Amino acid sequence: MMTLRNIVHRISHAIAWVMVLPIIFYQKFITPYTPPSCRFTPTCSEYARQAILKHGPIKGLALAIWRILRCNPWGGSGYDPVP
């Protein structure tokens, strides 16, 4: 029997994968043809993918947006893993 918690978890997981698919497309088909420009490791797109899959669509998207906002000439650089 499906409980409400299971239903919410499955919907959240499905939404996360729908959000990750464009990132995977970008990584496979666009990134190889552009020069590397991310200041952080892992790259911003990989960070977004990991954050969404690890924390779900809402918190993962918030972490990804915060990371992209920090990826600028005045921001930091270096190793910045998904918390």
N, C-alpha and C positions, 0 to 999 in steps of 0.2 A: 504494500500500500504506500502510495506517495504522500508524504507529509508536505505541509506548506513550506517547511524549510528546504526539503529536497527540490521542490518545484522552483523556489527562488534561486537556489544554488545552480540548478540546470539552466535557468534563464540567464543568470549572471554569467555563467561560463560560455553560453552561446553568444551573448553580446560581446564578451571579451574577444572571442575568436573572430567575430565580424569586424571588430575594431583593429585586430592584428593583421588581418588579410591585406589591407592596403600597405601596411608597413612592410610586410614580407615582399609584396610586389615591388615596392620602392627599392628594397635592399637587393633584390635579384635582377631587376631590369633597368633601373635608373642609376643607382650608385656606381656600378662598374664603369659608367661612361662619364662620370664627373670627377674632378680632382678631390682628394681628401681635404676636408675643411673643418672637421669637428675637433674641438680643443680637448675633449674628454675621452677617456677610455672607460667603458665601452662607448661606442658612438651614440649619438643622440637617438637614432632610430632603433638601435639595439636596446638601449636603455628603456625606451618607450615600450618596446615589445615585451621585455622582461617584466617591467613594472605592471603592465596591464595583465599579463598572465599570472603574476605572483599575487597582486593585491586586488584584482578585479577591475571592472571598467571604470568605476568612479574614482577610487583612490589612485589607481594606476594612471588614469588620464591626468589627474591633478599633479602627480609626481612628474609625469612626462612634460607637462606644460611648464612646471617650475624649472625643470632641467633645461628646456629650450630657451627659456627666458635668461638663464645664467650663461648660455653659450653665446658669448659676445666678446669683443676685444677687451672690455673692461671687467669681464667676469673671470672666474678661476679657470684652471685647467688641470689635467692629470687624471689619476684613477678615481672614479666616482661610481661605486657600485650601487645597485638598487638596494635600498634599506630593507 
